[in-house]
Amino acid sequence: MSEKIAERVRLFNIVRDIPYYIAVGKETDFCCATKPDILKRLLKSIGLKSRDVTVDFRWERLGLPEWMLRLPHEAVESHGYLEVWIPERKKWVVVDPTWDARIRHPKFHINRWDGLSGTRPAVIVERVWTRAETQKLLTAEEDPNVRAAYLKKNAKFFRAFNRWLEQQRRPI
């Protein structure tokens, strides 16, 4: 493996292994919106182009406990990951750093990236958004009122998910 490709893999692993966490207060957010953004900036620093992808998915398809799924949450949720331009292959590939490697649950696929091929999306994709729809979402998320309304509806579910996910992780 060349040094350039090894560096891509190293950066991916750093971001992937940040424990996934959906912020519902003032804490730091490390969810499927922020982790790809971090990776995007790191890959740009080594000369790789990437672009945002947004898809629809359903929490129910992740094998979550029934008690959690009864908490208020979006029926269809959005998920973000990247497409990265691989110059050696002259093509865009999916790169999704969402789930951290300590998670041990059969429905959570932990991606490994070889720096050349694509990874799997972290969720079961129901629909891929257009680039315009993705850009509109990214712009809307900058509005604190939009974020506040979203969190008001989903906060109990997100808190429960964060606690449950911590229980799914192997110890360090």
N, C-alpha and C positions, 0 to 999 in steps of 0.2 A: 504494500500500500504506500503510495506516495505521501510525502509530508503534507501536501495541500489537502489531500483527501482525509488523512488522519486528523488534521486540524478541524475539518468539517464535523467529523464524527465526535471529536472531543467536545466541541461547542454544543452539538446536539445533546450529548449525554449530560452536560452540565445543566442545560435548561430542562430537559426531560426529568431529571432527578430532583428538581425543586418540587417539594411536596405540593400536589394540587390542592388548592384552597380557594373557595369562593368567598370573597370579603362581603360582609353584610353591614359592617360598621366602618370604623376608621382604620382597621387593620389593612395590611398589604394584601392585594389580590394576586393570586397565582392560578388563574383559571385558564380556560381555553381561548380567552381573548388576550390575556397578558403574556402567557408563556410563548405563543407564536410571535408576538411583538418583540419580546426580548431576543428570541432566536433570529428574527429578521434583522435586527440591528447588529447582532454579532456576525451573521453571515455577510452582511454588507461590508463590515470592517475588513473582511478578507476577500472582498471582490465578487461575492456571489449575489446575483439578483434573486429576489423572491417577491411573491405577491400573495395577498390575503385571499382566502377562500372561506365562504360561509355556507353552511348546510343546515338543514332541518333534521332533528332527531327527536326521539321520544325517550324520556327517562325510563319508562316502563320496560324498554328493551335491554336495559343494562343489568337486569337481575337484582334489582334493589328489593329490599323487604317490603311487604305489603303495607305495614304500619307507616312507613315513610311515604309511600306513594299516595296514601290517603291525605297527607298534608297538602295544603294549597300550593299549586305550582302550575307553570305553563304546560298545557297539554302537548304542544309542539314547541320545542326549544331550539335555539340556534347554537351552533358549534363552529369554532374557527380553527383553521390550521393554515399551513403555507403550501404553496407550490414553489419549488426552487428550480432555477435554471441550472442544468448540469451541462457545462460547456463540453466536457468530454463526450457526452452522449447527444448533445445538441437537442435537448428536450427538457420540458418541465416535468417534475415529479412531485408527488404528494409527500410532504414531510410534516408529521404530526407529533409534537413533543408533549402531548397532554398528560397522560398517566405516568406517574413516577414509578421507577423500577422496584420500589419497596412494596407496592400494592400486590396483594395475593388474593385475587378473586377470579374465578373462571371466566366471567363475562368481560373482564377488563384486560384487553390485549396491550401488553407493554411493548412498544415499538423499539426496535433496534434499527439503526440506520448505518448503512455501509458507505455513505457519502456519495453514492452513484445512483442507486436504485431508489424507488419510492418506498414509503411505509404505508401502512393501512391507516385510514381515518380511525380515530379513537372511538367513534360511535357508529351505529348502523345508520347510514345516510338515507334519509327519506327524499330529500330534494336538494339540489345544488343551486345556490342563489346566483343570479347574474352578477357581474362586476358592479353594475350600477346599484343593485340592491345592497350589495356588501358595503359599498361606499356610503350609501344613505344610512345604513345601520351604524357604521363607524362615526359618522357625523352626529347622528342622533344621540349616541352614547356619551358625547361630550357635554350634553345638556344635563345639568344636575337634577332638573325636575323629572326628566325621562328616567334617569337612573333611580331616583327616589321612588317613583311610582312602581317601577319594576321590582325593586327590593321590597317594597311594602307587600306586594302580592306574594313574593317567593321567599321571604326571609326565614320563616320557620322551616321550610323545606331545605333551604341551603344550609342552615345551621345543623339540622339533623344529618344531612348528607356529609358535611365536613366531619362530624363526630363519627359517623358510621365508617367513613373512608379511613379515618385514623385507625380504627379497629381492624381494618383489612390489611394494614401495613405490617410487614415483618419488622422486628426490632432492628435498630442500627447495630 
